[in-house]
Amino acid sequence: MAVVCPECDNPITVDTDEAEEGEKVVCDECGMELEVVSIDPLELAPVDAIGYDDEDDAPAMEEDEE
């Protein structure tokens, strides 16, 4: 199945039978790294987008102690 790169509108072919959520693919045209966030329907998101990058980069939330 083909999806469109959000950066350059180049079609990217992804084999949905082989792909898994969390897998990374690279656009051949612009080199943007994308992550498979959904298989059905097929959806890719830029790795740098908020919510799709490493969770360790998020600021830690402090709990109030009484």
C-alpha positions in Angstrom: 0.0 0.0 0.0 1.3 3.5 -0.7 1.0 6.6 1.5 2.2 10.1 0.9 5.2 11.6 2.6 3.9 14.6 4.7 7.1 16.5 3.9 7.5 16.2 0.1 4.3 14.4 -1.1 6.3 11.5 -2.5 4.4 8.2 -2.5 5.9 5.7 0.0 5.1 2.0 -0.5 4.7 0.0 2.7 3.9 -3.7 2.7 1.1 -3.9 5.2 1.5 -7.6 5.5 5.1 -7.2 6.8 4.8 -3.8 8.6 4.3 -3.5 12.3 3.3 -0.5 14.4 6.4 1.3 15.7 8.5 0.3 12.6 10.4 3.2 11.0 10.5 3.9 7.3 12.5 6.5 5.4 11.2 8.6 2.4 13.4 7.9 -0.6 12.8 11.4 -1.9 13.5 13.7 1.1 15.0 11.3 3.6 12.4 12.0 6.3 12.2 9.3 8.9 8.6 8.2 9.5 7.1 5.8 12.0 4.2 3.4 11.3 1.6 4.5 13.9 -1.4 2.5 12.5 -1.7 -0.5 10.2 -5.4 -0.4 9.5 -5.7 2.2 8.2 -2.1 2.7 7.3 -0.8 5.9 8.9 2.7 7.2 9.2 4.0 10.1 11.3 7.3 12.0 11.4 9.5 10.6 14.2 10.2 14.1 15.4 6.5 14.9 15.9 5.3 15.2 19.4 4.0 11.9 20.7 5.9 9.8 18.3 9.5 10.5 19.5 11.2 8.8 22.4 9.1 9.2 25.6 12.3 10.0 27.6 12.4 13.4 25.9 9.1 14.5 27.7 9.5 16.6 30.8 9.0 14.7 34.0 5.9 15.5 36.0 6.5 16.1 39.7 3.9 15.0 42.2 2.9 17.3 45.0 3.7 15.8 48.4 1.8 17.0 51.5 
